Amino acid sequence: MTFMTVSHQLQRPLSGAQLRALGEFPNTYGLQRFRLDERKLQLHFEYDASRLRETVVENVLRRARIPVVGKVDPSAEEARAIAMQ
């Protein structure tokens, strides 16, 4: 297994129903776990890259009506964090 993490920007905070839907994802589609950063409105998913591609993760989120705007570029996030120090 090869685990990867992909981060997505959310359009708005998640509702209770959306959070419950996310709770059903792990181990269902090869998605291992998620972490929600409510302050930044970002959703981070760890998935098994030997079973899934990143586009499949995005499609699963959209089908569950999770308001994903787009993927977060990890290098841009790191650069922003360094600049704020």
N, C-alpha and C positions, 0 to 999 in steps of 0.2 A: 504494500500500500504506500502511496505517496500522498501525503497530506499537504494541501495548499490552503491559503486563506485569501479570500477575496472580500473587498470592502465596497459597500454601496452607499451613496448619499440618498437619504430619504427626502421626499417632498414635504412631508409633514409628520408630526408625531403619530405613532401607531395607536390604534384603538385597542380595546380589550379583546375583541374578536380576532384582530390581526395578531396580537401577541399569543393568543391561544393557538392560532394556526401555526405560528412559528414553532411553538412547543411540540408540535406533532412532526416537524420535519426531521429532526436528528434520527439517523439510522434508517430512514425511510427511503431516501433517494441516494444514499451514499453521502449525505450531508451529515457531518459528525456533530457539530455544535455551532452555536451562534453567540455573539455578544452584541448587545445594543448599547450604543453611546447616545443617550438621550440629549445630552448637551450639544453635541455636534450633529445630531440627527444622522448618525451613521450606523449601519448594520454590517457586522463582520461575520462571515461564514467560513468555517473550516470544512473542507470536503475532500473526498478521496479522488484525487486526480487520475488514478489508474482506472476508475470507473466512470467518472464524469468529466465533462468539459465545463469551462466557466460559463459558456452560453446556456448550458442546461440549467445551471444554478439560477441565472437571471430569468429564464423562462418559468421555472418553478415559482420564483418570487412573484412574478407578474400574474401567473395563474391564480395565486393565492390573494391577489389584489393588494400586495404590499407596495406602497407608493414609492417605488424606486425611481430616482431621477437618472442616475448613472453610476458608473464605477468610479471609485476614488483612487487616484494615482498615488500609490504608497510613497514614491520618491518626493512628490509635492508635499505630502503630509509631513514627512521627515524634515524637509527643508523649512517648512513653516515652523515646526517645533524648534528647530535650531535657531532660527531668526528671532524667535520670541524669548530666547534665553538671554 
